[in-house]
Structures are given as structure tokens and as C-alpha cells.
Amino acid sequence: MIKKLLSIFNRYFLFFKDVYFDTFYYFRYSTLRARKKNNENLSARILAHVHSIERAFSLKNTRKVFGKDLVNNLKQLIADIDCKDRYEFETRVYKSAINGHNMHHGLLEDFYHTNWAPIKRYKHLFFNRKSSYIEVVKSRRSIRNFSKKRVMETSLLQAIALAKDTSPSVCNRQAWKVFILKNRKIIEQVLEIQNGNSGIENIQNIIIVCSTITSFFDSSERNQPYIDGGIFLMSLLNSLHYKNIASCPLNWSVNKSKDFALKRILNIDNSIIIVSLIAIGGYGKDQVNVASSYRKPLKKILNIIH
């Protein structure tokens, strides 16, 4: 009996110890802490601010006036980086965003010579069984201007089945849950809670990707619901694209109040973790604007240990 109690105590102790260190290191190294940010913190903020400008241009109806505070913050962030040579990529995307913003507002100041722009033109080439893997994954883009073409339920279910059949999971436990929202009233309630979808045109359905906590064992797997859910999410985005369904992932980085609010609306149990939302709709025949979302050079992310 004593051994069993000690074993239970030890498991709980390890869990709280691990959670403590998760909290400690997140507080220490993320941009949450009120201290002088390091270059990596600044880089993350710059890329997020640039993407906000790209996103504004990817909408069908870009507001006539936007981004003044955003641009001022961007200028301060780029000035604060103290090792410009190592952050050439951040400087380049910054220049593309500033150029796009100033041209949109008719401003002549701060014009930079660069062939990068905050948006690209995208036209969907419809896939079939002969389409190659590289064609699918290299051409997927987050669409914020869906057409009114109806998404076929058969295609949607096939995309989810394809993601299910091809996504790996820890010990093959397959802890995924998928909710498809069709009710327009509920969709509008959910989008209001998510609060990062303004300006997206013609959303037909919302997909909610989840993981079940009940599928995981101990403290060492406390982050696994998000890992497995994230793997499934990317598989699903590619599968939707392959089935000619346009999509835009909507992040679910929210506080617990919003998380509980969404679960109440959808009657989702608290044993389920919401990983992400996906807005879906139709691809049109015409070109649309998409965020450029330039990628870091390989050398920025790659470390080879010999």
C-alpha cells in the first residue's frame, strides 16, 4: 500500500516539477517577460508585424488606412537589433512590408530598393489523381478570399480521411478529434471568439482540430496532444488543398476564458484540447492576393552535429 502511495506521489511530483520548469523557461525566454528583448525575440516580433501587413494586403478589401502604429513599432524593432549582419532576412522582409504600406498610403518616405513585396498573386490549378506530391505541398497557400463555389461534403470527408490515414501519432494512439461546423449562427459565434479572421471573405465552414487528453499517459507526454494535433493539422491542410478545398488555419492561442467559451458553444468536453481552427471555402477561377510569407534561409534553422 505504501509503495503504491509513493508511486502515485512520485508521478504527481514529477508532473508539477515539469510544469514548473515549462513555466519558468517560457517566462524567461519568451517575449512575455518585461525586460530588454534579445535579437531572437525581436526577430519573432518583426516577422509577426510584417505578416500583419501582408495579411492586410491579402484581403479582398484592404482598408484605406491601416498600420500606422504597426509600422512605427516595426521601425523601432528593426532599430533595436544589434547584429544586423545576422538578421538580413528580417531586414529584407521589413523593407518589403514598409514599401507596400507606404505605396498603399501614397507616402514617398522610407522607400527601399527590393524585389520582394508583401503579397503575391495566386491562381489555383485544380488537382486530380495524377497530381504530384510536390505540386500539392509547394502550391498550398492560406486563402483569405474564398469564392462562393460550394465545398462538396464528399471532398471534405475524403480530405479528413486522407489526413487520418497518413498522419503519424505517438504509439499510433490517433488521439485526434475533428469537428465540422455548418450552422451559420454557430460559425459567426466561433469567429467572434477567435478574433483573428476579420476581412476573410465567404467562409463556408469551420473545421476544429482537437486532441483528446485521455489518450496520453504521464508527465512526459504533457505536450504530446499539441504535437500529434499539429502533425494532423498540417496533413489536413495539404489534404484539403489536394481535394481542391481552399483553407486558412486560424490560430487558437487564447486564454482559458475563450477556450471554455468555445467549448460551451459546441458542447466540447474539457478532456479535449482544441489545437486549431480552419476556415474553408471554395477556390475561384481568378487570381487572388495571398501573403508572401517569405521563408527564412535554410542556414537560419539548420544545425548539423557531427
N, C-alpha and C positions, 0 to 999 in steps of 0.2 A: 504493500500500500504506500509506504514511504517512498519507495523507488518511483512509483507511478506519479506521485505528487511532485517529486523532484524533477521528473522528466517534463511534466506539464509546466512547472515553474520555469525551467530552463528554456523551453520553447517560447514562452511569453517574454522572458527576459531578453532573449536574442532578438525577438521581433521589435521590442521597444528600443533596444540598443541600435538596431539597424535603422529604424525610423529616425532616431535622434541624429545619427550621422548623415542621413539623407537631408534632413532639415538644416543641419549645421553647414554642410558643404554647399547646399543651394543658397543659403543666406550669404555665405562668404564669397562665392564666386559669381553668382548671377548679378544682374543689374538692379536687383531689389534693394540691396544694401545702400544706404545713403553715404557714399564715400566717393573718392575720386575714381572714375571708371578706368580700367586698363584698356589697352588697344583692342583686345578681343571683344570687350563689352561695347566699345564704341563702334566696332565693325558691325556687330549684330544690330545695333540701333540704326546705323546708316542704311544697311540693307533693308530693314523693315520700313524705314521712312521712304526710301526710294520706291519700294514696292507699293506703298500707299499712293504715290504719284502715278506709277504705272497702272495701278488698278483704276484710278480715276479716268485715265485715258482709254481703258479697255471697255468702259461702259458706253452704251449707245448714246446716252445724253449726258455728256460731261458738263458739269456745272460751269457757268461762265466765269465765276470767281471761286477759286478754291486754293488751299495750300499755302497761304501766306505764312502762318505760324510754322507749318511743316518745313518750308524752305528755310526759314530763319533758324530753326533747330538743326537742320541739316548742315548749314554753313558753320554753326558752332561745333557740331560733332566732328566734321572733317578737319576743322582747325585744331581740335584737341588731340588728334592723333599725332604722336611724337616720333613716329618712324615711318614717314611717307613711302619710302622705297619698298617696304614690305607690304604696303597696303595700296598698291597701284590699282588693283581690281576695284576696290571700294571707291577710289578717286574717279575711276572711269565711269562707273555706273552713276555716281553722284553727278558728274558733268552731264550725262545723258538726261537725267531727270531734271536738272536745273534748266538745260536748254529747252526741253519740252514744255516745262512750266512757263518759262519766260516768253516763248513763242506764242503759247496759248493766250497769254495776257497782253501780248503786244509790247513786251518790255525789251529793251535793247541792252540792258546791263548784263554782266556776267555771261557773255556768250563764249562757249568753249568749242574748239575745233575737235570734233569726234564724229565717227561714222556710226556710233551707237545711238539708238533712240528708245524712248520708254515703251513704245508699242510696236507690234508687228502686225501685218495683215495675214489672216488665216482663212483658208478655204478647205473645208473637209472633203477628202476623197473617200468615197464610201467603200468599205471593206467587204470582202467575201472570203470564202474558204481558201482561196489562192493567195490571199494577202500574207506577206511575210511578217515574222515577229518584229523585225527591225522597223518595218513600215508603221506598225501599230505603236510601239513604245516611243519611237522618236517623234511621232507626229501628235501625240496627245497634248492637249492644252486645256487649261481651265477656262471655260467659256462663261462669260457674264452677259451674253446677249443671245439667248436661245431663240430659235424660230418657233412658230406656232404649230409646226408639224408634230402630230401626236406621237408620243412614245408608245410603241406596241408592248403590251404587257408580256407577251411571249418572249420578246427580245430581252426585256428586263429580267425576267426569271432565268433565262438562259445565261445572262451575264453573271448573275449571282451564283448560279450552279457552277459556272466555269471557275469563278474565284474560289468557291468552296472546294472544288476538285483539284485545284492546283496550288493552294496556299499551304505551306508547312506550318506546323504548330508544335509546341513543346510536347513531347511524348505522344504526338498525334491525338491530343485531347480535344481539339477542334472546339474551343470554348466560344465560338462566335455566335452572335445573335444579330439578325437583321430585321429592321422594321421599315416598312414602306408606307409612307403617308400619302393618302389620296384625297382625303377630305380637305376642301379648300379653307374652311374656317380654322381647322386644326393647323394646317400648314402656315397660315398667317400668324397664328398664335406662337408657333415654334420659331418662325423667322423673327418675330419681335423679340423673343427671349435671346436668340443667338446674336442679334445686333451687329452683324458684320456682313450683311448682304444687301445693303441699300444700293439701289440703282440696277440690280440684276433684273433683266427682262424675261418674262414668260417662263418662270419656274413652274413646271408641271407637277413634279412630285419631290418629296424629300426622302432620302434613304438615311437611316440611322444605323451606324455600325457600332456594335457593342461586344463586350466580353463578359463572361459570367465568372464572378469571383469563386463560385463553388467548384470550379474546375482546377483550382490551384491549392498547393499543399501547405507550405510553411513560409517563414520569413524570407527565405532566399528567392521566392517567386513573387514577392510583393509587387514587382514592376511588370511581371510577365503578361498580365491582361492587356497592357498597352502595347507591349512588343508584339504579341500574337495578333492583337487587333490592328496594329499598324501594318503588319505584313498583309493581312487580309484586305485592308483598305486599299493598299496600292494595287493588289491583284484585281480588286473590284473596279478601280478606276480604269485600268487597262482593259478589262473585260467589257466594261460599258462602252469604251471607245471602239473596241473591236466590233461590238454589236451595233455600232452607229448611233449610240446614245451620248449626247453631249452632257458634260458634268462639270461641277465646280465644288471641290471639297470646302466645307465651311468648318473652321476650327471650333472645337468645344473646350477651349481653355477658359473656363468660367469658375466663379466661386460656387460654393455649395448651395447657396440660396437659389441660384439659377438652375443648377443641376437638379435639385429637388423639385423646382417648379416644373421643369420639363417632364420629369418622371411622373408627377401628379397628373399632368395633362394627358399623358399617354398610358397611364397606369402601368408604369415600368417598376419592377421590384428593385429595392436597394441592393440586392445581391448582384445586380447587373451594372457594369461600368459603361458609360457612354464614351466612346472613343472619338467619333467624328460624325458630322452630318455631311450629306452630299446632296446638293441641288442638281436636279436633272431636267433635261428638256430636249428639244429636237435640234439637229444640225440643219442649217439652211443651205440654200444653193449659192448664196452670195458670200463674199468675203466679210469677215468681221475683225474688229480690233481685239488683240489679245496682249496681255502684259508680256514684255520682252523677257523678264525673269532671267537675266543673264546668269550663267553658272560660273562659279569660281574655277580657276585653272586647276588641273589635277594635282599639281605640286602643292597647292594650298591645303589639300585634305589628306594627301598620301604620305605615309611613313613606312619605310621598308626597314625591317630589323634583321640584320644578317647574323 
